[in-house]
Amino acid sequence: MAERVLVTGGAGYIGSHACKALAGAGYIPVTFDNFVTGWREAVQFGPMEEGDLRDRARLEEVMRKHEPVAVMHFAALSNVGEASRDPGLYWDNNVIGSLRLVEAMAACKIPNLVFSSTCATYGEHDGVMLDESCPQLPLNAYGASKRAVEDLIVNFAAAPDVDLNYVFFRYFNVAGADPEAEIGEFHRPETHLIPLALDAVRGRRDKLTIFGQDYPTPDGTCVRDYVHVTDLIAAHVLGLEHLRAGKGSDVFNLGTGRGFSVREVVEAVAKVTQEPVPAEDGPRRAGDCAALVSGSVKAADELGWAPDHSSLDEMISTAWAWHQRPGYKA
Ligand SMILES: NC(=O)c1ccc[n+]([C@@H]2O[C@H](COP(=O)([O-])OP(=O)(O)OC[C@H]3O[C@@H](n4cnc5c(N)ncnc54)[C@H](O)[C@@H]3O)[C@@H](O)[C@H]2O)c1
């Protein structure tokens, strides 16, 4: 009988791609989601259990019913602007929600946890390529909430009566869509550059705003390291196998080591879609760093991870195919 993995946030962008990959790897992915930003239509690859992370009794009920061998924890709020305006919401949802999850895992004796962390936990390090040993000095409440979740998981894993091993993946900017266009990126509101640019191309929004032109980067716009969701999720399956092989807790950056500026991404979107991207310059956005680029090859060295699909062209073209599929709604 196939083993189960509980996927919190399985109705969201990255979690739904994880469910597809887990199903492809022979697991039954059980989605746990409250649909605050997720989509019922995205739950296509295994059972769905509706619930809120902060509801420990519901979590334990689902864990006892499905007896998962591991949890992949994607569920979170992740809008930096919203977090800056309403930090309490982020500490409640992301930190308290994750605390309840880890408590429920301890009570139900589920020993393996793969957690979606973020490069936003590092903050700004003046042009330094970020590796896992960089100090975590988040610039915004979203990054702070994710760092706090890492801390609480480390504390639980160290507790003598808790059997818990974890892999933290600190993602850089995730982009692209399922190559078969069954699922894709669909945030509400959308804040991510590539889907925003594609929406502008399709006339679903008037213009893309480029926030800040005076950053200390080659063209003055923010630089980010983009990783294809297919590659990102492949790392999660490797991380799960790493845990299940008893190799212990660890932390990995997931980025390619190559940064692209906002303007470079906008030009690449115009090239792939063969349409101009309506865009305007706007002021800097609170909480944004000038550049966030991974300087680590640890996931490659220790997990055998290869981000083979993370060219800008492939990320944009898979996202574009998904945006153009029949029935797309925003
Ligand atoms: N997208 C990126 O570029 C990126 C970068 C770094 C880290 N991350 C992290 O990856 C994870 C997934 O991001 P995403 O882009 O897929 O976001 P998303 O908003 O598409 O998915 C999040 C999912 O979690 C669910 N959720 C949120 N709070 C919940 C709660 N309290 N109880 C139950 N379900 C809840 C939402 O309904 C949604 O389905 C997040 O933890 C995010 O912080 C994303």
The ligand as an SDF file (V2000), in Angstrom:
LIG
                    3D

 44 48  0  0  0  0  0  0  0  0999 V2000
    6.3320   31.4840   -3.9380 N   0  0  0  0  0  0  0  0  0  0  0  0
    7.5890   31.7740   -3.5860 C   0  0  0  0  0  0  0  0  0  0  0  0
    8.3520   32.3150   -4.3880 O   0  0  0  0  0  0  0  0  0  0  0  0
    8.0870   31.4160   -2.2060 C   0  0  0  0  0  0  0  0  0  0  0  0
    9.3830   31.8120   -1.8440 C   0  0  0  0  0  0  0  0  0  0  0  0
    9.8570   31.4590   -0.5830 C   0  0  0  0  0  0  0  0  0  0  0  0
    9.0750   30.7180    0.2750 C   0  0  0  0  0  0  0  0  0  0  0  0
    7.8050   30.3670   -0.0980 N   0  0  0  0  0  0  0  0  0  0  0  0
    6.9980   29.5850    0.8540 C   0  0  0  0  0  0  0  0  0  0  0  0
    6.4120   28.4820    0.1670 O   0  0  0  0  0  0  0  0  0  0  0  0
    5.1680   28.1630    0.7600 C   0  0  0  0  0  0  0  0  0  0  0  0
    4.1050   28.0580   -0.3140 C   0  0  0  0  0  0  0  0  0  0  0  0
    4.0130   29.2880   -1.0130 O   0  0  0  0  0  0  0  0  0  0  0  0
    3.0120   29.4800   -2.2260 P   0  0  0  0  0  0  0  0  0  0  0  0
    3.6440   30.4780   -3.1250 O   0  0  0  0  0  0  0  0  0  0  0  0
    2.6310   28.1620   -2.7580 O   0  0  0  0  0  0  0  0  0  0  0  0
    1.7720   30.1750   -1.4760 O   0  0  0  0  0  0  0  0  0  0  0  0
    0.2120   29.9360   -1.6510 P   0  0  0  0  0  0  0  0  0  0  0  0
   -0.4530   31.0900   -0.9970 O   0  0  0  0  0  0  0  0  0  0  0  0
   -0.1210   29.6380   -3.0810 O   0  0  0  0  0  0  0  0  0  0  0  0
   -0.0520   28.6120   -0.8180 O   0  0  0  0  0  0  0  0  0  0  0  0
   -0.1740   28.5990    0.5890 C   0  0  0  0  0  0  0  0  0  0  0  0
   -1.2700   27.6140    0.9330 C   0  0  0  0  0  0  0  0  0  0  0  0
   -1.3560   27.5150    2.3700 O   0  0  0  0  0  0  0  0  0  0  0  0
   -2.7180   27.5800    2.7460 C   0  0  0  0  0  0  0  0  0  0  0  0
   -2.7660   28.1200    4.1240 N   0  0  0  0  0  0  0  0  0  0  0  0
   -2.2730   29.3010    4.5730 C   0  0  0  0  0  0  0  0  0  0  0  0
   -2.5070   29.4230    5.8910 N   0  0  0  0  0  0  0  0  0  0  0  0
   -3.1340   28.2900    6.2900 C   0  0  0  0  0  0  0  0  0  0  0  0
   -3.6210   27.8330    7.5450 C   0  0  0  0  0  0  0  0  0  0  0  0
   -3.5370   28.5750    8.6570 N   0  0  0  0  0  0  0  0  0  0  0  0
   -4.1940   26.6070    7.6000 N   0  0  0  0  0  0  0  0  0  0  0  0
   -4.3090   25.8350    6.4790 C   0  0  0  0  0  0  0  0  0  0  0  0
   -3.8740   26.2310    5.2680 N   0  0  0  0  0  0  0  0  0  0  0  0
   -3.2910   27.4520    5.1750 C   0  0  0  0  0  0  0  0  0  0  0  0
   -3.3640   28.4860    1.7180 C   0  0  0  0  0  0  0  0  0  0  0  0
   -4.7680   28.3550    1.6100 O   0  0  0  0  0  0  0  0  0  0  0  0
   -2.6380   28.0470    0.4430 C   0  0  0  0  0  0  0  0  0  0  0  0
   -3.3030   26.9580   -0.1830 O   0  0  0  0  0  0  0  0  0  0  0  0
    4.8810   29.2400    1.7950 C   0  0  0  0  0  0  0  0  0  0  0  0
    5.2250   28.7050    3.0600 O   0  0  0  0  0  0  0  0  0  0  0  0
    5.8220   30.3610    1.4160 C   0  0  0  0  0  0  0  0  0  0  0  0
    6.2100   31.1100    2.5340 O   0  0  0  0  0  0  0  0  0  0  0  0
    7.2910   30.7040   -1.3140 C   0  0  0  0  0  0  0  0  0  0  0  0
  1  2  1  0
  2  3  2  0
  2  4  1  0
  4  5  1  0
  4 44  2  0
  5  6  2  0
  6  7  1  0
  7  8  2  0
  8  9  1  0
  8 44  1  0
  9 10  1  0
  9 42  1  0
 10 11  1  0
 11 12  1  0
 11 40  1  0
 12 13  1  0
 13 14  1  0
 14 15  2  0
 14 16  1  0
 14 17  1  0
 17 18  1  0
 18 19  2  0
 18 20  1  0
 18 21  1  0
 21 22  1  0
 22 23  1  0
 23 24  1  0
 23 38  1  0
 24 25  1  0
 25 26  1  0
 25 36  1  0
 26 27  1  0
 26 35  1  0
 27 28  2  0
 28 29  1  0
 29 30  1  0
 29 35  2  0
 30 31  1  0
 30 32  2  0
 32 33  1  0
 33 34  2  0
 34 35  1  0
 36 37  1  0
 36 38  1  0
 38 39  1  0
 40 41  1  0
 40 42  1  0
 42 43  1  0
M  CHG  2   8   1  16  -1
M  END
$$$$
